[in-house]
Amino acid sequence: MPLSLLLAAALTATTPAAAPATSAPATPAPAPMPTGEALTRQIAENDARLFWAAFEGCDPAALPDLLAPEFRMIHDRGGLSAKDAADMVAGLERQCARRRPGGEQAGYRNRRQIVPGSRIIRAMGDWGALEEASHIFFEWNPAAKRWDMVGGAKYMHLWQWIPAEHRFRLSQSYSYDHAGAEPYPPPGIAGAAAPMK
């Protein structure tokens, strides 16, 4: 046998087979819904991000990451306030545009604060979680250079666990009992911080 054929046979016998080409990175395996403190922590974090985007941050771009596409919001004063996630984002975009320089509400600022001790989170099987709480609202008073409390309300959020994404998305929002502000700090909350000045 010619030497070149012997070398080729030897190389073929000792060269490892090439690894098959991969077409795409592996997607993470679906995750079980968190429970206990992990559930409470994730819902509280989502709640804070949601209300920061809608109030102080005025950041519509933060909403799509938090909302289920079929999200709906129902409000005791306006009825169906958002028919889906896109409608909610568009509404906040219009609101934030009015606050920018040159807008009809240029310089307007508001903030929201959850009432300490009011939040209740219940797991809804392994589908998601129900969050209930009360909050109060403030508007910036530029003449007095302070935040004035202007009202309060209750809300209920239905958060859907998305196993493939390892996170919750807001599916339904109910906002109700809008009225004058409750006393703050609420009675019975020892050592609660006073509202921001």
C-alpha positions as a Python dict, from the first residue, in 0.01 Angstrom:
ca = {
    (1, 'M'): (0, 0, 0),
    (2, 'P'): (140, 340, -93),
    (3, 'L'): (262, 554, 198),
    (4, 'S'): (14, 834, 122),
    (5, 'L'): (-281, 597, 160),
    (6, 'L'): (-140, 464, 489),
    (7, 'L'): (-109, 818, 624),
    (8, 'A'): (-461, 906, 513),
    (9, 'A'): (-599, 593, 679),
    (10, 'A'): (-410, 667, 1001),
    (11, 'L'): (-533, 1028, 1011),
    (12, 'T'): (-890, 922, 948),
    (13, 'A'): (-875, 668, 1228),
    (14, 'T'): (-736, 916, 1484),
    (15, 'T'): (-921, 1237, 1391),
    (16, 'P'): (-1233, 1286, 1606),
    (17, 'A'): (-1560, 1335, 1427),
    (18, 'A'): (-1665, 1696, 1394),
    (19, 'A'): (-1932, 1813, 1636),
    (20, 'P'): (-2269, 1869, 1472),
    (21, 'A'): (-2343, 2234, 1402),
    (22, 'T'): (-2593, 2396, 1633),
    (23, 'S'): (-2858, 2617, 1480),
    (24, 'A'): (-2959, 2821, 1787),
    (25, 'P'): (-2873, 2855, 2154),
    (26, 'A'): (-3078, 2637, 2384),
    (27, 'T'): (-3375, 2808, 2545),
    (28, 'P'): (-3401, 2787, 2923),
    (29, 'A'): (-3627, 2516, 3054),
    (30, 'P'): (-3964, 2633, 3188),
    (31, 'A'): (-3942, 2726, 3555),
    (32, 'P'): (-4194, 2649, 3829),
    (33, 'M'): (-4373, 2947, 3978),
    (34, 'P'): (-4203, 3090, 4288),
    (35, 'T'): (-4371, 3044, 4624),
    (36, 'G'): (-4349, 3200, 4970),
    (37, 'E'): (-4106, 3489, 5012),
    (38, 'A'): (-3977, 3456, 4654),
    (39, 'L'): (-4331, 3504, 4521),
    (40, 'T'): (-4390, 3807, 4745),
    (41, 'R'): (-4056, 3961, 4647),
    (42, 'Q'): (-4112, 3922, 4272),
    (43, 'I'): (-4462, 4067, 4283),
    (44, 'A'): (-4346, 4360, 4500),
    (45, 'E'): (-4058, 4432, 4259),
    (46, 'N'): (-4291, 4422, 3957),
    (47, 'D'): (-4538, 4647, 4139),
    (48, 'A'): (-4265, 4904, 4212),
    (49, 'R'): (-4143, 4899, 3849),
    (50, 'L'): (-4497, 4931, 3714),
    (51, 'F'): (-4594, 5230, 3926),
    (52, 'W'): (-4257, 5402, 3881),
    (53, 'A'): (-4310, 5383, 3503),
    (54, 'A'): (-4666, 5515, 3530),
    (55, 'F'): (-4597, 5794, 3782),
    (56, 'E'): (-4256, 5940, 3873),
    (57, 'G'): (-4056, 5784, 3593),
    (58, 'C'): (-4318, 5853, 3323),
    (59, 'D'): (-4151, 5578, 3120),
    (60, 'P'): (-4383, 5404, 2870),
    (61, 'A'): (-4092, 5195, 2738),
    (62, 'A'): (-4079, 5007, 3070),
    (63, 'L'): (-4435, 4876, 3040),
    (64, 'P'): (-4415, 4613, 2761),
    (65, 'D'): (-4175, 4407, 2973),
    (66, 'L'): (-4431, 4397, 3257),
    (67, 'L'): (-4762, 4350, 3076),
    (68, 'A'): (-4918, 4044, 2916),
    (69, 'P'): (-5025, 4124, 2557),
    (70, 'E'): (-5391, 4069, 2649),
    (71, 'F'): (-5361, 4295, 2957),
    (72, 'R'): (-5673, 4493, 3053),
    (73, 'M'): (-5724, 4771, 3307),
    (74, 'I'): (-6062, 4852, 3457),
    (75, 'H'): (-6102, 5174, 3657),
    (76, 'D'): (-6391, 5272, 3884),
    (77, 'R'): (-6410, 5618, 3726),
    (78, 'G'): (-6332, 5545, 3362),
    (79, 'G'): (-6445, 5188, 3309),
    (80, 'L'): (-6224, 5003, 3061),
    (81, 'S'): (-5913, 5223, 3072),
    (82, 'A'): (-5689, 4998, 2862),
    (83, 'K'): (-5817, 4719, 2637),
    (84, 'D'): (-5472, 4561, 2593),
    (85, 'A'): (-5101, 4619, 2658),
    (86, 'A'): (-5053, 4832, 2344),
    (87, 'D'): (-5342, 5056, 2449),
    (88, 'M'): (-5191, 5103, 2796),
    (89, 'V'): (-4849, 5193, 2653),
    (90, 'A'): (-5001, 5437, 2403),
    (91, 'G'): (-5202, 5607, 2678),
    (92, 'L'): (-4893, 5656, 2893),
    (93, 'E'): (-4699, 5785, 2593),
    (94, 'R'): (-4965, 6055, 2540),
    (95, 'Q'): (-4966, 6142, 2912),
    (96, 'C'): (-4588, 6174, 2929),
    (97, 'A'): (-4578, 6385, 2611),
    (98, 'R'): (-4813, 6636, 2777),
    (99, 'R'): (-4564, 6673, 3067),
    (100, 'R'): (-4264, 6753, 2850),
    (101, 'P'): (-4155, 7112, 2780),
    (102, 'G'): (-4410, 7270, 2550),
    (103, 'G'): (-4685, 7024, 2649),
    (104, 'E'): (-5012, 7137, 2804),
    (105, 'Q'): (-4901, 6997, 3144),
    (106, 'A'): (-4533, 7087, 3114),
    (107, 'G'): (-4355, 7037, 3445),
    (108, 'Y'): (-4634, 6834, 3607),
    (109, 'R'): (-4501, 6568, 3843),
    (110, 'N'): (-4682, 6307, 4049),
    (111, 'R'): (-4589, 6011, 4262),
    (112, 'R'): (-4754, 5714, 4420),
    (113, 'Q'): (-4682, 5548, 4753),
    (114, 'I'): (-4810, 5212, 4868),
    (115, 'V'): (-4975, 5216, 5211),
    (116, 'P'): (-4747, 5013, 5441),
    (117, 'G'): (-4904, 4689, 5557),
    (118, 'S'): (-5184, 4698, 5298),
    (119, 'R'): (-5041, 4453, 5044),
    (120, 'I'): (-5180, 4099, 5032),
    (121, 'I'): (-5046, 3849, 4778),
    (122, 'R'): (-5217, 3516, 4715),
    (123, 'A'): (-5095, 3240, 4488),
    (124, 'M'): (-5357, 3134, 4233),
    (125, 'G'): (-5249, 2773, 4197),
    (126, 'D'): (-4945, 2760, 3971),
    (127, 'W'): (-5103, 3000, 3718),
    (128, 'G'): (-5012, 3325, 3890),
    (129, 'A'): (-5080, 3552, 4186),
    (130, 'L'): (-5339, 3800, 4303),
    (131, 'E'): (-5209, 4122, 4459),
    (132, 'E'): (-5430, 4362, 4655),
    (133, 'A'): (-5317, 4687, 4816),
    (134, 'S'): (-5396, 5051, 4887),
    (135, 'H'): (-5194, 5347, 4773),
    (136, 'I'): (-5190, 5724, 4797),
    (137, 'F'): (-5106, 5986, 4536),
    (138, 'F'): (-4904, 6306, 4551),
    (139, 'E'): (-4858, 6600, 4315),
    (140, 'W'): (-4562, 6835, 4316),
    (141, 'N'): (-4651, 7186, 4431),
    (142, 'P'): (-4384, 7405, 4269),
    (143, 'A'): (-4494, 7724, 4449),
    (144, 'A'): (-4455, 7565, 4793),
    (145, 'K'): (-4176, 7328, 4679),
    (146, 'R'): (-4342, 7024, 4834),
    (147, 'W'): (-4539, 6711, 4754),
    (148, 'D'): (-4911, 6748, 4833),
    (149, 'M'): (-5120, 6439, 4898),
    (150, 'V'): (-5415, 6450, 4657),
    (151, 'G'): (-5598, 6120, 4700),
    (152, 'G'): (-5587, 5749, 4738),
    (153, 'A'): (-5730, 5426, 4600),
    (154, 'K'): (-5721, 5049, 4616),
    (155, 'Y'): (-5609, 4815, 4344),
    (156, 'M'): (-5608, 4449, 4258),
    (157, 'H'): (-5358, 4300, 4012),
    (158, 'L'): (-5365, 3956, 3858),
    (159, 'W'): (-5009, 3852, 3771),
    (160, 'Q'): (-4961, 3559, 3532),
    (161, 'W'): (-4655, 3336, 3570),
    (162, 'I'): (-4484, 3282, 3234),
    (163, 'P'): (-4275, 2963, 3284),
    (164, 'A'): (-4071, 3003, 2965),
    (165, 'E'): (-3972, 3358, 3065),
    (166, 'H'): (-3916, 3281, 3436),
    (167, 'R'): (-4122, 3586, 3535),
    (168, 'F'): (-4466, 3733, 3598),
    (169, 'R'): (-4659, 3958, 3361),
    (170, 'L'): (-4958, 4167, 3460),
    (171, 'S'): (-5274, 4023, 3308),
    (172, 'Q'): (-5554, 4225, 3472),
    (173, 'S'): (-5562, 4547, 3674),
    (174, 'Y'): (-5857, 4677, 3876),
    (175, 'S'): (-5832, 5027, 4027),
    (176, 'Y'): (-6114, 5132, 4259),
    (177, 'D'): (-6229, 5328, 4566),
    (178, 'H'): (-6065, 5647, 4439),
    (179, 'A'): (-6132, 5915, 4697),
    (180, 'G'): (-5967, 6168, 4921),
    (181, 'A'): (-5644, 6053, 5075),
    (182, 'E'): (-5649, 5830, 5380),
    (183, 'P'): (-5444, 5951, 5679),
    (184, 'Y'): (-5076, 5879, 5636),
    (185, 'P'): (-4908, 5704, 5800),
    (186, 'P'): (-5213, 5485, 5857),
    (187, 'P'): (-5326, 5433, 6215),
    (188, 'G'): (-5144, 5150, 6391),
    (189, 'I'): (-4825, 5164, 6183),
    (190, 'A'): (-4556, 5244, 6438),
    (191, 'G'): (-4247, 5416, 6307),
    (192, 'A'): (-4379, 5453, 5950),
    (193, 'A'): (-4195, 5715, 5751),
    (194, 'A'): (-4371, 6043, 5682),
    (195, 'P'): (-4449, 6130, 5320),
    (196, 'M'): (-4165, 6264, 5110),
    (197, 'K'): (-4118, 6640, 5118),
}
